[in-house]
Amino acid sequence: MEIKVLKNIMLANQQIADDNRKAFDEKGITVVNIMASPGAGKTSTIIKVIDALKGKVGMGVIEGDIASSIDAEKVDALGIPVIQINTGGGCHLDANMIKTVMPDLNIDNNSIVFIENVGNLVCPSTFDLGESIKMVIASVPEGHDKPFKYTSMFEAADVIILNKTDLVPYIDFDKEMFYTGVQALSQKAVIIEISCKTGEGIDSLVEWLMKKHNKIG
C-alpha cells in the first residue's frame, strides 16, 4: 500500500512538472533548480550570478526553505523578483509548489528563474519541478566523497558547481577523487569550479548558463 501511494505521488508530481516545463518553454524561460546541502553556497552563488547578469537578462528567484525568509530578503535587496516558499518541515520543493507561485513572480518572457531548493542532498533529486537545468552545488569543506555517498543527486545533475575552491590549500580535499566520482555517475554533467568569496570561476558559470539560456529563450 505504501509503495502504491508513493507511486501515485510521484506520477502526479511528474505530470505537473511536465506541464510546468511546457509552459516555461513556450515563454522561453530557463528554470534552474539549484540543489545542495545546507551551507554549500546556494544563495551566494545565485547572488554572484545575479550581479553578473543584472541588466542583461530578466531574472527571478524562488527561495525554498523549511522556515524563514532570510535568503529571499538578500535577493529582494538586489531588486530582483523573489518568492519565498516555506515547506514547514518538508525536505524538498515539488512541481505543484512551483506551479502555484510562478504567476506571482511576475517575470518577463525569455527570463531566467533560479529555484533554490531546500538544503538536502537526497529528496530534491527525486522531484522534477519542470526545470530546464538541474544544478548541484558541492563545496570543498564538505569533502571529496559527496558523489560517492549521494549518487542519485549527482547522477541527475546537468552541471555541478564546486564552490569554495579558495579553501583547497587549507583542507584535505582530493579534487581528483571528486572528479572521478562525478564522472563515474554521469558523462553529461559539466563541472565548474568557483569561489563566491574571490569571484573565481563566476564568469565561466555565467557563460555556460547564458549559452544554455540562449538555446531555450
Secondary structure, 3 states (H helix, E strand, C coil): CHHHHHHHHHHHHHHHHHHHHHHHHHCCCEEEEEEECCCCCHHHHHHHHHHHHCCCCCEEEEEEECCCCHHHHHHHCCCCCEEEEECCCCCCCCHHHHHHHHHHHCCCCCCEEEEECCCCCCHHHCCCCCCCEEEEEEEHHHCCCHHHHCHHHHHHCCEEEEECHHHHHHCCCCHHHHHHHHHHHCCCCEEEECCCCCCCCHHHHHHHHHHHHHHHC
